[in-house]
Amino acid sequence: MQTPNAPTIAQEAHRHFLCPSCGADRLYEPLDGFLSCSHCGHKEEIPGSAAEVQERSFEQYLKIRPEQLTYLAADALEVRCQSCGAMITFTSPQVAGKCDFCGVQIVAEPKAADPILTPGGVLPFHITQQQAQTGLRSWLAERWFAPNALKQLAQPDAIDGVYLPFWTYDANALTYYSADRGEYHDVTESYLATDVDGDQVSKSREMRYTRWVPASGSVSRWFDDVLLAATVSVPHDHLEALKPWDLENLKPYNPGFLSGFKAHRYQVDVTQGFERVRELAAKVIVNDVRTKIGGEVQMIHQLATHYSGITFKYLLLPVYVGAYRFNGKVYQILVNGRTGEIQGVRPYSLWKIALLLLTIPLFILILFAIFGRWEL
């Protein structure tokens, strides 16, 4: 991995992305990865490779000062949804519009974005909004009993491209344990039983016993790039289902990638994220300990884990998001901005199901009448 570096203030000035040829706004184009001017066609490549996306020291982050925070872009605006609380960042010519996470129209006035920790890397959008919309229409067409509210997502501009925040963590875990190792042994035992005639007879049976032996020691494991979502506005299982992410194609963060798209401010900070990583790591460590102890069964009495060399990366990953309301509930549809994978929960329209149930008997009666007439 890269040598850990402390979070620093971005040295490069975040500029408004105006076309040098005609002065119009330039937008990031997912198909070729260039900043493109729709007015005159001028294009400019955004440089950088995954190798430049460096790890940051977790320990030094804990000492970070407010003046070490910065902005996603110099002209970034920010607005909070009054319904779900999601904080959305965008740059001109984007507008706030409808909340991508709950479907409510945002009426609050945007303000200049507050400074945050600078993202270390971004995985740029690879498929266009039109491509995502085409895939979504096919996905919707397969949902026969979906309510008409869901069909609204098939309309143009019903989904928006949003960069969602993620953390990745590296850490070395050293765990000391005390336990007992259980080994099975079978013993043949004799016992008395009553037969069908009421007589006492001697029988035998195999009994399994566990012999316990004290065990103690240590295990170590290197956790590499544990990916964790830093949002609570999107269901965790939906984000998991959007995997895999081709993180080998990460780019060092450049505000140009945000031009034409939105970004979701992280709701889970670095320290909260690492606590979640500890929970996930604990399950892996328990399995490591059981393997080290051996035997047929293990009884773990105590585990003490020490983490060292903790580093992290703050990443923005691309997702097209759409939301709608049905019967008082919010439903989200997500499209992976790299692969086009679609995930979401759909409700069922009861009246459509009832209509089908009424139609089937009618169809059977029509067939019976037709074929019955032929037989006559």
HUZIBEL-V290262 format. One record per helix or strand. SS is the DSSP state (alpha for helix, beta for strand). FROM is the first residue (numbers start at 1). TO is the last residue. Records with the same first field share a line. If there is no record, write none. Layout:
BEGIN
SS = FROM-TO  FROM-TO
END
This chain:
BEGIN
beta = 5-5  18-18  25-29  34-37  43-45  56-57  70-70  77-80  87-90  98-98  105-105  111-112  116-116  121-123  160-194  200-229  251-252  262-264  297-326  329-336  342-344
alpha = 50-52  58-61  66-68  129-141  148-154  236-241  247-249  255-258  270-293  350-375
END
